[in-house]
Every structure is written in C-alpha cells, then in structure tokens.
Amino acid sequence: MATPFDRTPFVLSPPAAPVERHLQVDLHLPAGDGPRPAVVLVHGAPLPPGASDPRDWLLYRGYGALLAEQGLVAAVVSYRVDELTGFPAAAEDVAAAVAQVRADPRVDADRLVLWFFSGGGLLLGDWLRAAPSWLRGLVGTYPLLEPLPGWEVEARFHPVDAVASAGDLPILLVRAGRDMPPVLAGIEAFTSAAAASGRSVRVLDVPDGRHGFDALDHTDQSRDAVRAARDAVVALLRDA
C-alpha cells in the first residue's frame, strides 16, 4: 500500500529546527539571534477531503528545517480551500499570515520571500500585481499558474495575466518535467507572458520529476533541484 503523501519523507534530511505554532503559522527557527530574513511557505490547494494540516506534512517540515539551517526563519502557513469559491478567503488568510510573520521581532520585516507550491500558485496573482517593497522574490515549485480546465475562479487568481505587472521582482519557478500537462502548460504560458512584457523568469528544471517530486522522487536530480532552489532563495535574501 502506498504511503500517503503527507507522510512521505522529504528528499533531504536537514537537522530539525525548533518549531513554534502561532495560530495558522508554524515558525521554524534558526540558531542565533535575530532579526533574520524569512521565507513564507504556502502549500497547495484545494486539499483533498480529510487531508491533515500541511504544517505537519514531512515535506513542509523538511523545507522548514532546510531553510532554518541556512539562518532563515521559515514560516509554513495553513489555510483551507475546500471549494473553488474559497480562494478569496485563502488569499486573505495568507496575507494575514505574512503580516503576522513580519510582525514577529525575530524576523527582518524588510526581507521576505514567498514560496508557493502546487495549487497555491494561483495565489501569486495579488503579489505580482502589487509587490510590496519588502518582498525580495517569489518562488513557485510545480506551481499551478492557470486554473485547471473546468475551474471557475476569479480573474485575480490567474497569475499568467498578472506577471506583466511584476516589474523587476525576481521570480523563480521549479518545473517538474513529468508534471500534469495543465500545470506545464500554465508554466509555459506564464514564462511566455513574462517574455512578452520584457521581463525574465528563472526556471529550474527537474526533467524526470513528478508533481511532488520533492517527496515522491528520492533521486539525486530531485535533491539537487531542492538544494538549487534553496540556494536561490538564500541569495535573494542575503543580497537584498
């Protein structure tokens, strides 16, 4: 019997960091004194019925530990989208969580990266259209950047239509080569729209990776991709 995704181990094994739970946010804290730059991790949506809190998934606990090891505060946000009409409320939840993280005295409120996964990628639109000065970059790992066929969501949740508004905000996409065709099509549309507006988007390819490769595919290719994405995030925050 296959292991449920929420109990599938992360592809790397970083040392566990202290974790504090505050309302809908788990903070994975680095050693040493702050304030430190922060990365807000936004899981995928909608979650399947009966899914556990993503903050408890081994995948996101792994990412939290990985970033804390680099001296960053990693904030894993929990929100729910049970139906497609729930995306506006989810966007509000994520924005409130980001504000909560920035208000923590251990966080450098002027240096944050937001990192979106899977269906959480639809929430990128708001941040692309109105990027605050403290936002140092956006990252999407196997992100959904256009609604799936048959999905009806508000226009604000079409990141492809928002990328031209992003100015010079750095954007990194991690693309799994064996992902679902609609996800790959959305990434292609996003990068094409960016190019048409005269801006570049960095794409990190995982040619043999599946959707969820960072838990499902325990290969050198997956591990190298996760490390490369981590290093890119660290560079964005340390160069700011």
N, C-alpha and C positions, 0 to 999 in steps of 0.2 A: 504494500500500500504506500502511495506517495506521501511524503511528508508535507503537511500544509505549508503554504508559502510563509505564513507568519512565524513558523518555527524552523524555517530553512536557514542554515547559518550563512552569515556574511562571508564573502570570498576572502577577506583578510581577517587577521586576528590581532588587532591592536589591543594594548592593555586597557582594561576597563577604567573609566574615569568616574569620579563622584557624580552622582546624578541627583538633581533636586526636582521635584514635581511641584509646579505652581499653576494651579487652575488647569488650563489646557496646554501648558508648555512644560516640557522636560528640559532642564538645563544640564548639559554635560560639561563639566567644569575642568579647565586645565589647572596644572600646578602653578604656584606662584601668585604674585599679587597682580591685581588689575589696575585700571580697566583694560580689557582685551577686546580686539575686534570679534565680531560674532557672525555666525552663519545660521540662518533660519532655514530649516529643512521642512518642506511642505510635501506630504505624501500624496499618493494618487487618489482619484475619486472617479465615480462613486465606489464606495466599498461594497463588497459582496455581503449579502444578508448574514448576520451572525458573526461578522469579522471582529476580531479583537482590536483593542486600541493599538493603532500603528506605533505608538511610542514604546510598546512592549515587543514589537517585532524584532527579531535578531538583526534584520537588515538595518533598521534605523538606529538601533543601539550600536551597531558596528560603525555606522557613519559618525555617530556622535562621539564615540571613543576615538575614531581616527582623526577627527578634527581637533578634539581636545589635546591629543598627543602633540599636535602642532602648535599648541599655545593659544588656540581659539576657543571661544565659547560656542558650543553647538546647541542650538535650540530646536527641538523637534516638536512641531505643532500638531495637535489633534483637533480635527474638525470632522463633520459628517456631511455627506451628500448622499442621501438615500434615494432621491429622485432628481431628475434634471432641473426641476424648478428650485432646487436647493443651492445652486451655485451662487446667487447673490448673497445669501446668508453666510455661505462658506467664505466668500471674499471678505465680508465684514469680520468674520472670526479670525482670518489670517491677518488682516490689517491690525486688529486689536492685539493679537499675539505679538506682532512685530513691535508695536508701540510698547507693550509690556517688556519685551526684551531690551529695547533701547533705554527704558527707564531703570533697569537694574544697574546699581552702582558698579558692578563688576564688568560692565560692558562699555566699550567705547562707542557712544551713540552716533558718532560720525563715521563709523566704518563697519558697514554690514554688507553681506552678500545674501541674496535669497536664492535657494536651490529647490527647484520643483521637480517632482517625479511623476511619470505616467500621466494619468488624467488630471493631476494637479496642474499640469502645464496650461490648461485653459485659464487658470487664474493669473497668468502672466500679463494679460492684456492691460489691466489697470496700471501696473508698474511700468510697462512700456510707454503708455500714453502720458504719464505724469511721474517721471522718475525723480524722487527727492534727492537733494544734494548729498545726503549721507549714504546713498545706495551706490556701492562700488562695483556691482555687477550682478547679472542674472545668469543662472545655470539651469539647464533642463536635462535630465537624464531620462532617456527613452520617452520624451515628452509628447503628450497629445497637444498639438498646436492648432488643429482644426477639429470641430466636433465630429464624432463618428457618424457615418451615414445613418440617417433617420433621427439623429438627435436634434432637438429644437431647444436651443439656449439663446439667451440674449446676445446681441451683437458685441457687447463688451467682452464676451468670452470667446472671441475669435482672434487669437494673438497674431495670426498672419496679417490681419488688417491693421494691426497696431504697430508693427515693427518699424514702419517708416517714421513713427513719431518718437523713436527712442534716442535720437541724437547720437552722441558718441558713447553711450553707455555700453560697456563691454558685455557681450553675450557669448556664452559657451553652451553648445549642445552636444550631448553624448548620444551617438546614434548606434543602435544595435542592428547589425546587418540582417539578422533574421527576425526582425520585429514584424508586427502585423502590418500588412500593406497600408491601411489607412494612416497609421502612425508615421510610416516612412513617407507617405505622400504629403502629410502635413509638414514634416520637416523640410522636404524639398520645396514646398510652396513658401514656407517661411524664409528659407535662405534665398530663394529667387526674389521674393518681395523686398528683402533687405538689399540685395544687389541692385535691384531696380531703383532703389532710393539712394544709392551711392554709399551704402554702409556695409561693413563686413561683419560676418558672424563666424566665430571659430567653431568648427565641427570636429569632434574627436570620435573617430570611427572604431567600432568593435565588430569587425567583419563577421565573425561567427557567433556573435552574441544574440541571445533571445531577449524578448521583453522580460525584464527582471534578471538579466544576466548576472548582476552583482550578488545574487543569491543562488540562481539556478545553475550557472555555468562556472564551476570551480576550475578554471583554466588559467594558464599564465597570461593569456590575452585579456581575460576579464580583470585579473589582478592588476596588470599593467595599466589598463584603462582607468580603473578606480584611482590608482596612485597618480596618474596623469591629471585627472580631474581635481583631485585634492591639491596637487601642486599648483594648478592654475588658480584655484581659489585662494590659496595662501599668498600667491604672488599679487593677486588683485588687492588683497587687504594690506599686505606689507608695503606695497608700492604707493599706497594712497597718501 
